[in-house]
Amino acid sequence: VLMFAPHDDGAWARLAQAQFGARDLAGLHHTLSDWPQAVPRTGAKYDEYRGDLARAEGRPAEAVAAWKKAVAQDRRPRIYLKIARLEQADAHWAEAALAWTRGMKEHETASALVNRAICYRHLHSWEAARADLRRAEAAAPENPIVRRESALFTRLEKFLAEIRDLDRQLLALPNDAETFGDR
C-alpha cells in the first residue's frame, strides 16, 4: 500500500499496527523513523506507536510522553488506558487516577474501576475508592479481582478513622517520621 500511497498517514499507521502486532520491533523502529519523512503531518497514531515501541523496549517515561502527545491530538480512551496502566505501575497515583477517569469516559469496566480505586486508596481518597469498588461490584460481582480488592478494602475500613487522624497529623507535620510510620 505504501508503494501506491507513500504519503498516506493511514497506510503508515496500518503498517506500524501490523508490525507491532507481530512484535517486529526492529521493523516498527524503521517504520517510525521513515514515517515523518514521508508524511509531512503525522497523526496521533504515529505518537501512539512511538509510545508502544518505547514501552516494549522498557522506556516508560518516553512511552508516557509519546502517548500524552497522541491524546493531545486525538482523545481516544484506549490511549488514556495505556497511560493509566503505566503510571500506576510506576506508582504515579494521581496521574494514573486521572488517566483511568479519562479512559473510562465512554465505557466503564470493572477492571478499570478497580484500578482507579487502587489509585484512590494510595492517595487516601477513601470515599472515591469505596464508590469505585461499589460500582465494580455491581458491574462484575464474581470477578476475582473485584472480590479481592473489595475484601481488602473491607478489612481496611476498620482502621480508616485512625488512618484519617494520622493523615491530619501528617498534614500538620509532614516530616514527622514517627507519624508517617504509624500510618
VEXKOL-397490 format. One record per residue: chain; x, y, z of N, C-alpha, C in turn; residue in three letters. Coordinates in nm, 4 decimals. Atoms other than C-alpha are relative to their C-alpha. Example, Ala and Ser with C-alpha at 12.3 -4.5 7.8 and 13.67 -1.06 7.14 Angstrom:
% VEXKOL-397490
 ch      npx      npy      npz     capx     capy     capz      cpx      cpy      cpz  aa
  A   0.0890  -0.1190   0.0000   1.2300  -0.4500   0.7800   0.0900   0.1200   0.0000 ALA
  A  -0.0820  -0.1190  -0.0060   1.3670  -0.1060   0.7140  -0.0770   0.1090   0.0730 SER
***
This chain:
% VEXKOL-397490
 ch      npx      npy      npz     capx     capy     capz      cpx      cpy      cpz  aa
  A   0.0838  -0.1193   0.0000   0.0000   0.0000   0.0000   0.0876   0.1248   0.0000 VAL
  A  -0.0883  -0.1170  -0.0051   0.2875   0.2357   0.0771   0.0613   0.0317  -0.1366 LEU
  A  -0.0553  -0.0256   0.1333   0.4194   0.1913  -0.2768  -0.0954   0.0857  -0.0821 MET
  A   0.0989  -0.0753   0.0760   0.0936   0.3319  -0.4161  -0.0372   0.1327   0.0668 PHE
  A   0.0359  -0.1220  -0.0739   0.0365   0.5944  -0.1454   0.1054   0.0275   0.1064 ALA
  A  -0.1084  -0.0164  -0.0983   0.3710   0.6758   0.0169  -0.0186   0.1171   0.0962 PRO
  A   0.0206  -0.1158  -0.0865   0.2390   0.9980   0.1709  -0.1304  -0.0099   0.0798 HIS
  A   0.1261   0.0214  -0.0696  -0.0749   0.8469   0.3249   0.0274  -0.0391   0.1453 ASP
  A  -0.0221   0.0236  -0.1429  -0.0664   0.8697   0.7047  -0.0670  -0.1302   0.0455 ASP
  A   0.0728   0.1213  -0.0372  -0.3233   0.5896   0.7355   0.0719  -0.1270  -0.0414 GLY
  A  -0.0751   0.1177   0.0460  -0.1113   0.3476   0.5327   0.1184  -0.0269   0.0925 ALA
  A  -0.1114   0.0152  -0.0935   0.1856   0.4110   0.7597  -0.0511  -0.0533   0.1338 TRP
  A   0.0578   0.0454  -0.1270  -0.0396   0.3608   1.0631  -0.0335  -0.1491  -0.0064 ALA
  A   0.0327   0.1424   0.0137  -0.1610   0.0240   0.9310   0.1263  -0.0859  -0.0009 ARG
  A  -0.1264   0.0742  -0.0010   0.1977  -0.0868   0.8670   0.0547  -0.0094   0.1423 LEU
  A  -0.0498  -0.0004  -0.1381   0.3006   0.0148   1.2192  -0.0843  -0.0927   0.0874 ALA
  A   0.0883   0.0874  -0.0774  -0.0022  -0.1647   1.3647   0.0330  -0.1468  -0.0272 GLN
  A  -0.0335   0.1384   0.0348   0.0853  -0.4831   1.1778   0.1343  -0.0407   0.0594 ALA
  A  -0.1314   0.0318  -0.0554   0.4479  -0.4675   1.2855  -0.0055  -0.0145   0.1515 GLN
  A   0.0109   0.0108  -0.1453   0.3583  -0.4053   1.6487  -0.0751  -0.1272   0.0376 PHE
  A   0.0766   0.1215  -0.0260   0.1024  -0.6851   1.6385   0.0837  -0.1256  -0.0177 GLY
  A  -0.0883   0.1139   0.0248   0.3660  -0.9212   1.5006   0.1253   0.0035   0.0882 ALA
  A  -0.1168  -0.0203  -0.0882   0.6159  -0.7965   1.7633   0.1300   0.0164  -0.0792 ARG
  A  -0.1162  -0.0320   0.0816   0.8503  -0.6867   1.4840   0.0481   0.1388   0.0412 ASP
  A  -0.0406  -0.1294  -0.0546   1.0073  -0.4122   1.6944   0.1058   0.0674  -0.0859 LEU
  A  -0.1012  -0.0591   0.0889   1.3029  -0.3630   1.4576  -0.0681   0.0634  -0.1211 ALA
  A   0.0743  -0.0549   0.1135   1.0642  -0.3148   1.1661  -0.0793   0.1232   0.0396 GLY
  A   0.0762  -0.1142  -0.0495   0.8468  -0.0807   1.3735   0.0915   0.1199   0.0218 LEU
  A  -0.0974  -0.1083  -0.0206   1.1534   0.1220   1.4687   0.0337   0.0648  -0.1339 HIS
  A  -0.0324  -0.0495   0.1349   1.2425   0.1553   1.0999  -0.1189   0.0787  -0.0572 HIS
  A   0.1205  -0.0681   0.0491   0.8833   0.2484   1.0093  -0.0169   0.1360   0.0673 THR
  A   0.0174  -0.1259  -0.0735   0.8682   0.5137   1.2815   0.1053   0.1042  -0.0378 LEU
  A  -0.1003  -0.0978   0.0427   1.1909   0.6713   1.1591  -0.0282   0.0512  -0.1419 SER
  A   0.0305  -0.0415   0.1373   1.0716   0.6799   0.7938  -0.1320   0.0762  -0.0130 ASP
  A   0.1350  -0.0552   0.0080   0.7121   0.7845   0.8615  -0.0022   0.1526  -0.0061 TRP
  A   0.0088  -0.1466   0.0058   0.7663   1.1559   0.9419   0.0690   0.0608  -0.1228 PRO
  A  -0.0653  -0.0513   0.1204   0.9921   1.1938   0.6394  -0.0933  -0.0113  -0.1206 GLN
  A   0.0912   0.0209   0.1121   0.7199   1.0597   0.4069  -0.1300   0.0776   0.0149 ALA
  A   0.1271  -0.0686  -0.0257   0.4200   1.2272   0.5706   0.0323   0.1303   0.0728 VAL
  A  -0.0369  -0.1271  -0.0626   0.4610   1.5973   0.6426  -0.0693   0.0257   0.1343 PRO
  A   0.0732  -0.0241  -0.1248   0.1956   1.5989   0.9155  -0.0583  -0.1326   0.0484 ARG
  A   0.0444   0.1295  -0.0507   0.1632   1.2740   1.1076  -0.1159   0.0180   0.0969 THR
  A   0.1135  -0.0032  -0.0905  -0.1482   1.1922   1.3050   0.0354  -0.0563   0.1367 GLY
  A  -0.0181   0.0484  -0.1374  -0.1962   1.0701   1.6603   0.0530  -0.1431   0.0034 ALA
  A  -0.0460   0.1393   0.0031  -0.1282   0.7089   1.5599   0.1529  -0.0078   0.0025 LYS
  A  -0.1470  -0.0014   0.0003   0.2372   0.7979   1.4979   0.0529   0.0062   0.1426 TYR
  A  -0.0466  -0.0137  -0.1382   0.2849   0.9102   1.8566  -0.0439  -0.1183   0.0856 ASP
  A   0.0447   0.1177  -0.0755   0.0780   0.6210   1.9880   0.0960  -0.1177  -0.0213 GLU
  A  -0.0919   0.1115   0.0258   0.3042   0.3679   1.8167   0.1417   0.0295   0.0493 TYR
  A  -0.1286  -0.0342  -0.0621   0.6130   0.5582   1.9303  -0.0032  -0.0377   0.1479 ARG
  A   0.0166   0.0365  -0.1408   0.4819   0.5127   2.2840  -0.0018  -0.1504   0.0190 GLY
  A   0.0049   0.1465  -0.0093   0.4050   0.1457   2.2237   0.1396  -0.0609  -0.0142 ASP
  A  -0.1362   0.0509   0.0196   0.7577   0.0876   2.0956   0.0863   0.0300   0.1224 LEU
  A  -0.0795  -0.0366  -0.1176   0.9143   0.2748   2.3876  -0.0368  -0.0894   0.1184 ALA
  A   0.0436   0.0882  -0.1089   0.7055   0.0692   2.6337   0.0544  -0.1406  -0.0192 ARG
  A  -0.0494   0.1353   0.0289   0.8021  -0.2565   2.4627   0.1508  -0.0109   0.0208 ALA
  A  -0.1451  -0.0003  -0.0169   1.1679  -0.1574   2.4805   0.0437   0.0418   0.1407 GLU
  A  -0.0337  -0.0289  -0.1389   1.1484  -0.0679   2.8501   0.0348   0.1442   0.0292 GLY
  A  -0.0227  -0.1428  -0.0232   1.1455   0.3119   2.8301  -0.1332   0.0653   0.0374 ARG
  A   0.1344  -0.0456  -0.0387   0.8349   0.4039   3.0314  -0.0197   0.1518  -0.0080 PRO
  A   0.0163  -0.1462   0.0032   0.8973   0.7795   3.0562  -0.0221   0.0475  -0.1438 ALA
  A   0.0167  -0.0337   0.1410   0.9324   0.8036   2.6784  -0.1372  -0.0426  -0.0505 GLU
  A   0.1304   0.0513   0.0415   0.6191   0.5933   2.6317  -0.1108   0.0949   0.0447 ALA
  A   0.1030  -0.0904  -0.0508   0.4077   0.8196   2.8531   0.0039   0.1328  -0.0745 VAL
  A  -0.0114  -0.1274   0.0722   0.5412   1.1321   2.6812  -0.0594  -0.0109  -0.1407 ALA
  A   0.0539   0.0184   0.1352   0.4564   0.9939   2.3363  -0.1517  -0.0169   0.0039 ALA
  A   0.1452   0.0196  -0.0096   0.1094   0.8795   2.4452  -0.0705   0.1294   0.0369 TRP
  A   0.0619  -0.1288  -0.0348   0.0381   1.2185   2.6025  -0.0051   0.0913  -0.1218 LYS
  A   0.0016  -0.0773   0.1236   0.1322   1.3798   2.2738  -0.1104  -0.0512  -0.0927 LYS
  A   0.1058   0.0589   0.0839  -0.1044   1.1386   2.0962  -0.1386   0.0424   0.0480 ALA
  A   0.1333  -0.0384  -0.0489  -0.4002   1.2179   2.3245  -0.0238   0.1494  -0.0117 VAL
  A   0.0190  -0.1430   0.0234  -0.3391   1.5879   2.2767  -0.0638   0.0225  -0.1376 ALA
  A   0.0567  -0.0098   0.1346  -0.4292   1.5310   1.9093  -0.1327  -0.0733  -0.0121 GLN
  A   0.1157   0.0871   0.0161  -0.6889   1.2563   1.9486  -0.0298  -0.0653   0.1345 ASP
  A   0.0308   0.0443  -0.1364  -0.8526   1.1891   2.2840  -0.0679  -0.1367   0.0023 ARG
  A   0.0546   0.1360  -0.0003  -0.9057   0.8148   2.2435   0.0161  -0.0632   0.1382 ARG
  A  -0.0076   0.0639  -0.1325  -0.9891   0.6301   2.5661   0.1073  -0.1085   0.0072 PRO
  A  -0.0994   0.1075   0.0017  -0.7611   0.3429   2.4639   0.1394   0.0521   0.0374 ARG
  A  -0.1324  -0.0565  -0.0287  -0.4561   0.5689   2.4824   0.0075   0.0421   0.1463 ILE
  A   0.0016  -0.0354  -0.1421  -0.5600   0.7036   2.8222   0.0194  -0.1234   0.0876 TYR
  A  -0.0149   0.1226  -0.0793  -0.5846   0.3457   2.9491   0.1443  -0.0503  -0.0031 LEU
  A  -0.1422   0.0361   0.0065  -0.2292   0.2776   2.8270   0.0802   0.0867   0.0973 LYS
  A  -0.0683  -0.0920  -0.0910  -0.1115   0.5854   3.0156  -0.0293  -0.0394   0.1439 ILE
  A   0.0403   0.0349  -0.1367  -0.3065   0.4809   3.3251   0.0756  -0.1231   0.0505 ALA
  A  -0.0701   0.1228  -0.0424  -0.1529   0.1321   3.3359   0.1462   0.0275   0.0319 ARG
  A  -0.1424  -0.0277  -0.0197   0.1994   0.2656   3.3021   0.0229   0.0920   0.1195 LEU
  A  -0.0145  -0.0900  -0.1149   0.1536   0.5497   3.5523  -0.0245  -0.0762   0.1299 GLU
  A   0.0283   0.0786  -0.1202   0.0024   0.3054   3.8019   0.1153  -0.0950   0.0300 GLN
  A  -0.1135   0.0902  -0.0209   0.2878   0.0598   3.7515   0.1197   0.0747   0.0582 ALA
  A  -0.1103  -0.0825  -0.0512   0.5300   0.3448   3.8278  -0.0373   0.0738   0.1283 ASP
  A   0.0480  -0.0581  -0.1261   0.3285   0.4428   4.1400  -0.0215   0.1510  -0.0087 ALA
  A   0.0401  -0.1394   0.0168   0.2264   0.7817   3.9982  -0.1522   0.0028   0.0134 HIS
  A   0.1411   0.0254  -0.0290  -0.1131   0.7549   4.1663  -0.0935   0.1069  -0.0523 TRP
  A   0.0891  -0.1076   0.0446  -0.2630   1.0952   4.0868  -0.0130  -0.0001  -0.1525 ALA
  A   0.0025   0.0030   0.1463  -0.1661   1.0767   3.7188  -0.0764  -0.1217  -0.0501 GLU
  A   0.0697   0.1226   0.0397  -0.2927   0.7193   3.6962  -0.1503   0.0137   0.0206 ALA
  A   0.1434  -0.0170  -0.0269  -0.6279   0.8054   3.8577  -0.0647   0.0899  -0.1053 ALA
  A   0.0520  -0.0901   0.1024  -0.6766   1.0932   3.6147  -0.0103  -0.0716  -0.1351 LEU
  A   0.0023   0.0723   0.1277  -0.5878   0.8730   3.3170  -0.1092  -0.1073   0.0001 ALA
  A   0.1089   0.0982  -0.0079  -0.8257   0.5964   3.4369  -0.1337   0.0701  -0.0203 TRP
  A   0.1255  -0.0742   0.0138  -1.1014   0.8564   3.4643  -0.0247   0.0372  -0.1456 THR
  A   0.0155  -0.0395   0.1409  -1.0413   0.9861   3.1132  -0.0194  -0.1218  -0.0902 ARG
  A   0.0142   0.1210   0.0803  -1.0101   0.6338   2.9765  -0.1372  -0.0644   0.0121 GLY
  A   0.1336   0.0573  -0.0210  -1.3481   0.5362   3.1221  -0.1112   0.0951  -0.0405 MET
  A   0.0998  -0.1017   0.0325  -1.5260   0.8408   2.9835  -0.1169  -0.0582  -0.0795 LYS
  A   0.1056   0.0566   0.0832  -1.7204   0.6381   2.7246  -0.0529  -0.1326   0.0538 GLU
  A   0.0414   0.1334  -0.0434  -1.7295   0.2963   2.8886   0.0769  -0.0404   0.1253 HIS
  A  -0.0619   0.0453  -0.1245  -1.6651   0.1887   3.2471   0.0082  -0.1516   0.0000 GLU
  A  -0.0135   0.1440  -0.0192  -1.5296  -0.1587   3.3102   0.0352  -0.0248   0.1460 THR
  A  -0.0318   0.0346  -0.1387  -1.4933  -0.3376   3.6410   0.1499   0.0084   0.0241 ALA
  A  -0.1457  -0.0019  -0.0139  -1.1196  -0.3729   3.5839   0.0526   0.1431   0.0140 SER
  A  -0.0445  -0.1391  -0.0072  -1.0714  -0.0006   3.5214  -0.0452   0.0653   0.1305 ALA
  A   0.0485  -0.0553  -0.1262  -1.2865   0.0896   3.8224   0.0849  -0.0479   0.1171 LEU
  A  -0.0833   0.0541  -0.1077  -1.0826  -0.1405   4.0473   0.1372   0.0668  -0.0015 VAL
  A  -0.1314  -0.0637   0.0079  -0.7573   0.0062   3.9199  -0.0046   0.1442   0.0470 ASN
  A   0.0116  -0.1381  -0.0489  -0.8797   0.3600   3.9794  -0.0204   0.0011   0.1515 ARG
  A   0.0190   0.0100  -0.1456  -0.9949   0.2547   4.3288   0.1331  -0.0242   0.0700 ALA
  A  -0.1337   0.0247  -0.0570  -0.6428   0.1244   4.3969   0.0786   0.1313   0.0048 ILE
  A  -0.0692  -0.1300   0.0023  -0.5031   0.4636   4.2917  -0.0551   0.0914   0.1090 CYS
  A   0.0615  -0.0837  -0.1031  -0.7527   0.6434   4.5143   0.0403  -0.0464   0.1396 TYR
  A  -0.0410   0.0515  -0.1313  -0.6605   0.4145   4.8035   0.1405   0.0481   0.0346 ARG
  A  -0.1367  -0.0483  -0.0251  -0.2934   0.5076   4.7660   0.0034   0.1508   0.0240 HIS
  A   0.0086  -0.1450  -0.0207  -0.3960   0.8741   4.7538  -0.0784   0.0351   0.1265 LEU
  A   0.0806  -0.0150  -0.1215  -0.6022   0.8213   5.0719  -0.1296   0.0746  -0.0276 HIS
  A   0.1313  -0.0541   0.0359  -0.9188   0.9288   4.8914  -0.0999  -0.1138   0.0196 SER
  A   0.0734   0.1200  -0.0401  -1.1263   0.6714   5.0768  -0.1404  -0.0075  -0.0581 TRP
  A   0.1369   0.0016   0.0510  -1.4762   0.7733   4.9665  -0.0020  -0.0302  -0.1491 GLU
  A  -0.0063   0.0249   0.1439  -1.3810   0.7773   4.5992   0.0375  -0.1459  -0.0282 ALA
  A  -0.0391   0.1400   0.0177  -1.2118   0.4381   4.6323  -0.1181  -0.0922   0.0274 ALA
  A   0.1149   0.0836  -0.0354  -1.5180   0.2894   4.8021  -0.1084   0.0091  -0.1081 ARG
  A   0.1013  -0.0177   0.1051  -1.7513   0.4355   4.5363   0.0366  -0.0797  -0.1255 ALA
  A  -0.0431   0.0774   0.1173  -1.5452   0.2823   4.2553  -0.0133  -0.1501   0.0243 ASP
  A   0.0127   0.1426  -0.0304  -1.5366  -0.0541   4.4295  -0.1463  -0.0443  -0.0018 LEU
  A   0.1433   0.0340   0.0030  -1.9148  -0.0489   4.4726  -0.0497  -0.0124  -0.1437 ARG
  A   0.0410   0.0071   0.1410  -1.9628   0.0246   4.1023   0.0605  -0.1221  -0.0674 ARG
  A  -0.0624   0.1202   0.0565  -1.7163  -0.2520   4.0132  -0.0725  -0.1256   0.0470 ALA
  A   0.0753   0.1151  -0.0531  -1.9028  -0.4939   4.2411  -0.1341  -0.0146  -0.0712 GLU
  A   0.1284   0.0047   0.0701  -2.2304  -0.4026   4.0701   0.0181  -0.0485  -0.1440 ALA
  A  -0.0239   0.0373   0.1394  -2.0778  -0.4490   3.7248   0.0464  -0.1446  -0.0146 ALA
  A  -0.0566   0.1356   0.0115  -1.8916  -0.7761   3.7900   0.0204  -0.0595   0.1393 ALA
  A  -0.0126   0.0482  -0.1379  -1.9657  -0.9257   4.1331   0.0822  -0.1277   0.0147 PRO
  A  -0.0735   0.1267  -0.0079  -1.7992  -1.2582   4.0503   0.1454   0.0122  -0.0471 GLU
  A  -0.1371  -0.0211   0.0466  -1.4767  -1.1086   3.9126   0.0955  -0.0164   0.1182 ASN
  A  -0.0898   0.0241  -0.1139  -1.1910  -1.2377   4.1336   0.0783   0.1236   0.0446 PRO
  A  -0.0750  -0.1215  -0.0362  -1.0020  -0.9079   4.1218  -0.0906   0.0946   0.0780 ILE
  A   0.0966  -0.0855  -0.0707  -1.3134  -0.7155   4.2267  -0.0222  -0.0542   0.1404 VAL
  A   0.0227   0.0607  -0.1310  -1.3764  -0.9598   4.5097   0.1209   0.0179   0.0920 ARG
  A  -0.1212  -0.0146  -0.0806  -1.0136  -0.9454   4.6284   0.0157   0.1425   0.0517 ARG
  A  -0.0161  -0.1398  -0.0404  -0.9980  -0.5656   4.6315  -0.1100   0.0440   0.0957 GLU
  A   0.1101  -0.0327  -0.0914  -1.3389  -0.5374   4.7980   0.0267  -0.0559   0.1389 SER
  A  -0.0320   0.0611  -0.1295  -1.2301  -0.7767   5.0715   0.1119   0.0773   0.0694 ALA
  A  -0.1098  -0.0786  -0.0566  -0.9083  -0.5807   5.1217  -0.0518   0.1320   0.0562 LEU
  A   0.0522  -0.1283  -0.0458  -1.0970  -0.2541   5.1480  -0.0892  -0.0181   0.1222 PHE
  A   0.0852   0.0267  -0.1156  -1.3473  -0.4066   5.3891   0.0846  -0.0177   0.1256 THR
  A  -0.0907   0.0162  -0.1155  -1.0602  -0.5135   5.6178   0.0619   0.1334   0.0395 ARG
  A  -0.0627  -0.1292  -0.0249  -0.9057  -0.1687   5.5840  -0.0962   0.0990   0.0660 LEU
  A   0.0984  -0.0943  -0.0533  -1.2289   0.0121   5.6754  -0.0004   0.0056   0.1524 GLU
  A  -0.0050   0.0010  -0.1465  -1.1873  -0.0917   6.0401   0.0984   0.1036   0.0538 LYS
  A  -0.1080  -0.0874  -0.0451  -0.8809   0.1318   6.0587  -0.0068   0.1398  -0.0616 PHE
  A   0.0052  -0.1281   0.0716  -0.9955   0.4277   5.8448  -0.0045   0.1217   0.0925 LEU
  A   0.0060  -0.1147  -0.0918  -1.0774   0.6558   6.1388   0.1392   0.0322   0.0529 ALA
  A  -0.1364  -0.0213  -0.0503  -0.7287   0.6057   6.2798   0.0925   0.0508  -0.1108 GLU
  A  -0.0839  -0.0439   0.1123  -0.5679   0.6469   5.9367  -0.0292   0.1461  -0.0337 ILE
  A   0.0359  -0.1399   0.0282  -0.7600   0.9710   5.8753   0.0606   0.0936   0.1042 ARG
  A  -0.0597  -0.0801  -0.1062  -0.6408   1.1017   6.2122   0.1502   0.0165  -0.0246 ASP
  A  -0.1435  -0.0071   0.0294  -0.2805   1.0171   6.1212   0.0263   0.0862  -0.1234 LEU
  A  -0.0138  -0.0859   0.1182  -0.3283   1.1815   5.7803  -0.0068   0.1477   0.0380 ASP
  A   0.0110  -0.1395  -0.0462  -0.4409   1.5030   5.9534   0.1274   0.0432   0.0737 ARG
  A  -0.1239  -0.0327  -0.0718  -0.1344   1.4888   6.1801   0.1146   0.0202  -0.0987 GLN
  A  -0.1058  -0.0149   0.1006   0.0889   1.4427   5.8757  -0.0140   0.1284  -0.0800 LEU
  A   0.0174  -0.1296   0.0665  -0.0635   1.7490   5.7120   0.0617   0.1112   0.0830 LEU
  A  -0.0560  -0.1010  -0.0897   0.0385   1.9497   6.0170   0.1515  -0.0132   0.0107 ALA
  A  -0.1437   0.0274  -0.0129   0.3826   1.7867   6.0479   0.0426  -0.1016  -0.1068 LEU
  A  -0.0278   0.0937   0.1091   0.4749   1.6361   5.7085   0.1324  -0.0765   0.0129 PRO
  A  -0.1293   0.0668  -0.0139   0.8290   1.5429   5.8121   0.0109  -0.0847   0.1264 ASN
  A  -0.0006   0.0792  -0.1229   0.7306   1.3543   6.1276   0.0067  -0.1486  -0.0368 ASP
  A  -0.0224   0.1384   0.0397   0.8779   1.0099   6.0632  -0.0808  -0.0981   0.0842 ALA
  A   0.0743   0.0905  -0.0862   0.7067   0.8507   6.3624  -0.1458  -0.0087  -0.0410 GLU
  A   0.1405   0.0000   0.0442   0.3582   0.9557   6.2497  -0.0137  -0.0674  -0.1351 THR
  A   0.0023   0.0637   0.1321   0.4363   0.8523   5.8948   0.0103  -0.1516   0.0133 PHE
  A  -0.0145   0.1439  -0.0257   0.5480   0.5114   6.0188  -0.1250  -0.0606   0.0613 GLY
  A   0.1250   0.0483  -0.0602   0.2336   0.4762   6.2303  -0.1087  -0.0162  -0.1055 ASP
  A   0.1011   0.0085   0.1047   0.0192   0.5462   5.9305   0.0256  -0.1218  -0.0860 ARG
***
